[in-house]
């Protein structure tokens, strides 16, 4: 399993549109056999900070499976307006959990 972390800095006037976009984009993540789960979380102390955490079956499943499949185009069209607000977009390995 691989975890993708995408950190966003979203202006207050765009927050509702961002949330709506990811709720719709989640449809395409849910349809992917490579996406194990995802969550979108909002900062409490810093409400302009959002994190999208996506669990993929593998790096290849994300990059060659989902990103080259037909659902990626629809997913990306929804989240593309927020692309410039990305602070970090990286893949991570889980080394400990409960």
TISEKE-25734 format. One record per residue: x, y, z of N, C-alpha, C in turn; residue in one letter. Coordinates in steps of 0.001 Angstrom, whole numbers, padded with zeros to 6 digits, always signed. Last residue first. Layout:
N
XYZXYZXYZA...
//
This chain:
98
-002091+001543+013652-002804+000735+014656-004012+000071+014051X+001221+001663+012144-000174+002094+012310-000844+001228+013364X+004205+002363+010385+003566+001953+011636+002133+002466+011608X+004839+002979+007816+005827+002201+008564+005296+001761+009931X+003704+003436+004590+003284+003310+005986+004320+002460+006706X+005207+005667+002319+005040+004289+002780+004600+004321+004234X+003882+008237+000148+004531+007792+001381+004286+006303+001595X+004040+010772-002337+003673+009417-001950+004507+008996-000733X+002871+014203-002522+003899+013167-002435+003277+011816-002079X+002510+017405-002740+001838+016248-003337+002896+015158-003460X+001946+020532-001209+002728+019282-001256+001879+018224-001918X+000344+022643-001821+001579+022924-001090+002526+021721-001118X-001845+023723-004292-001150+022565-003716+000165+023016-003085X-003077+025705-005657-003124+025814-004194-002421+024644-003507X-003124+025047-008306-002128+026041-007875-002098+026239-006362X-005361+023316-008377-004014+022807-008592-002946+023778-008087X-007989+023892-008320-007264+024070-007063-005801+023635-007174X-009118+023202-010752-009134+024619-010353-008325+024911-009087X-008856+020306-010716-007882+021150-011415-007944+022626-011014X-010889+018755-009740-009933+019305-008771-008911+020257-009403X-012425+018073-012030-013065+018620-010836-012084+019310-009892X-010576+017027-013803-011357+018199-014216-012015+018870-013008X-009736+014739-012442-008841+015897-012543-009583+017160-012962X-012000+013045-012739-011493+013411-011422-010687+014706-011511X-012042+012789-015512-013185+013391-014821-012782+013873-013426X-009555+011556-015959-009905+012804-016656-011039+013533-015945X-009728+009171-014471-008816+010235-014048-009176+011560-014707X-011378+007364-015752-011940+008141-014639-011037+009280-014199X-009817+006020-017687-010797+007031-018106-011334+007894-016968X-006324+005719-016657-007676+005240-016904-008638+006369-017234X-003944+006686-015866-004078+006429-017297-005469+005913-017657X-004254+006918-013104-003946+008117-013903-004030+007899-015404X-004758+004228-012233-005762+005288-012136-005473+006446-013091X-002269+002870-013311-003645+002379-013308-004651+003514-013348X+000073+004305-013102-000225+003659-014382-001664+003148-014460X-000193+005540-010509+000386+006250-011649+000042+005623-013005X-001556+003631-008819-001948+005040-008907-001495+005650-010232X-000250+001256-009313-001706+001298-009403-002216+002725-009523X+002367+001997-008710+002013+001695-010100+000505+001742-010298X+002141+002192-005969+002497+003384-006740+002119+003187-008207X-000809+000437-004829+000623+000518-005128+000884+001828-005861X-003334+000947-003858-002821-000419-003741-001312-000464-003987X-003517+003997-001957-003483+003279-003230-002941+001877-003007X-005206+006270-000084-004491+005001-000005-004651+004282-001334X-004956+009704+000272-005483+008628-000568-004603+007396-000399X-005857+012611+001730-005060+011402+001980-005711+010262+001208X-005651+015984+001615-006304+014844+000966-005351+013680+001134X-006009+018655+003781-005177+017514+003395-006087+016465+002763X-005988+022188+004041-006724+020956+003767-005714+019886+003394X-005981+025270+005636-005219+024070+005308-006143+022871+005155X-007542+027238+006580-007221+027310+005146-006448+026081+004685X-007732+026917+009339-008820+026413+008490-008592+026559+006989X-005759+026102+011627-005518+026831+010381-006529+026341+009334X-006933+024624+013615-006203+025839+013985-005950+026734+012770X-008098+022731+011821-008885+023404+012854-008200+024710+013244X-008037+021806+008383-007357+022256+009585-008293+022958+010551X-009821+019042+007062-009642+020494+007126-008984+020858+008449X-009481+016245+004854-009586+016820+006191-009221+018298+006141X-010638+013593+003080-010318+015004+002942-010529+015612+004321X-009592+010295+002248-010252+011231+003145-009766+012633+002833X-009915+006982+000895-009443+008366+000844-010175+009166+001903X-008851+003685-000125-009668+004603+000662-009122+006009+000469X-007811+002355-002334-008309+001574-001207-009203+002409-000295X-007729+002471-005727-007916+003325-004552-008542+002500-003434X-007847+000601-007743-006540+000895-007156-006631+001750-005901X-010312+000525-008800-009892-000677-008073-008554-000452-007371X-012337+003375-008636-011042+002808-008997-010734+001581-008145X-014601+004448-007572-014760+003513-008694-013456+002818-009058X-013658+006256-005686-014377+005061-005231-014519+004016-006327X-012661+008231-007387-011747+007472-006546-012406+006176-006091X-015060+009135-008438-014098+008489-009336-013024+007737-008567X-016259+010235-006185-016977+009227-006976-015997+008436-007843X-014597+012281-005418-014552+011023-004679-015276+009899-005384X-015419+014457-006851-014258+013716-007350-014116+012368-006650X-017462+015405-005160-017788+014866-006489-016650+014006-007026X-015900+016184-002999-017016+015252-002782-017424+014616-004103X-014181+017992-004227-013650+016710-003765-014755+015710-003432X-015995+020083-004806-015242+019429-005882-014720+018070-005438X-016858+020824-002237-017819+020278-003206-017091+019515-004312X-014446+021849-001238-015107+020713-000587-016080+020038-001546X-014052+023999-003035-013060+022935-002897-013703+021678-002305X-016272+025592-002503-016104+025018-003841-015111+023863-003821X-015691+026291+000153-016904+025514-000149-016820+024868-001530X-013226+027750-000166-013321+026519+000627-014543+025683+000273X-012867+030182-001323-012890+029013-002208-013143+027707-001478X-012669+032076+000649-013769+032231-000319-013877+031053-001293X-010295+031280+002008-011623+031107+002617-012781+031196+001622X-007984+029447-000049-008512+030727+000420-009926+030535+000962X-006092+026684+000866-007299+027140+000167-007795+028445+000788X-003462+024856+000423-003758+026112+001091-004896+026759+000327X-003153+021300+000701-003625+022490+000005-003694+023677+000959X-001410+018327+000220-001719+019432+001133-002069+020660+000309X-001789+015044-000285-001861+016303-001024-002294+017366-000025X-000302+011965-000147-000695+013111+000656-000673+014338-000248X-000846+008591-000654-000596+009873-001310-001136+010966-000407X+000524+005639+000380-000347+006740+000771+000091+007992+000029X+000418+002282-000676+001092+003574-000760+000081+004646-000386X+000837-001182+000000+000000+000000+000000+000884+001248+000000X
//
